[in-house]
């Protein structure tokens, strides 16, 4: 019972600029050159910070390999690493939940010295690049996904949180047929992630965004996603009420609530597209 058929918002991709080298007349693409390696970019003086940066790189690499579908880990090993999780969505959510606190910590500390020219230069060396599932280019990918590069850690945080919300949406859809309560809870959690994105994270990024930006990096889109997730959760509440045999006034109010949420989302979307 999904009201909205969205173009798979969890299918985001991320990559770094590729560097080809020639060995014995053959072209090779070094695996490490495709990745963001924080400890190679940020110069640190203490071993504790270096360990944290390496852990950050390791957690991001796990996410990269999964969403870029470049991992060679078998399903059995992936299940074992995740502590027994069978669902690919649950495994990805776990990876994101391990990465996000470390990333937010880095964003905070880099933000304290954001005016330092050396810090700005080091951050730009990360070459943070994400694709979009919502831009017009994503619907007709003739040469693969288009990537947007914004050299700002807030962009990395925003896109990772957007992916996290999309993964929650995906898992909510997976469990919908077997557990209405869990599905509704996941939709509400996704709504909270998108609300936080729209009001706390992305507004700080707007001043550095170029005209060519992924829709996922704009506050209006996250606001729309939040409202849609709330509408999905409300629709599940309606289904639960119908199962219990409720009729009449209660169902009318619940249906009206869904319509209001979607109307509000439509207003925001129309305003943003203008």
Secondary structure, DSSP 8 states (H G I E B T S, - for coil): --S---S-TT---B-----EEEETTEEEE-GGGGS--HHHHS--SSHHHHHHHHHHHHHHHHHHHHHTT-----HHHHHHHTTS---HHHHHHHHHHHHHHHHHHHHHHHHHTTT-HHHHHHHHTT--EEE-SSSGGGTT-TTS--EEE---HHHHHHHHHHHHHHHHHHHHHHSTTT-HHHHHHHHHHHHHHHHHIIIIIGGGTGGG--SS--GGGSHHHHHHHHHHHHHHHHHHHHHHHHHTT--THHHHHHHHHHHHHHHHHHHHHHHHH-
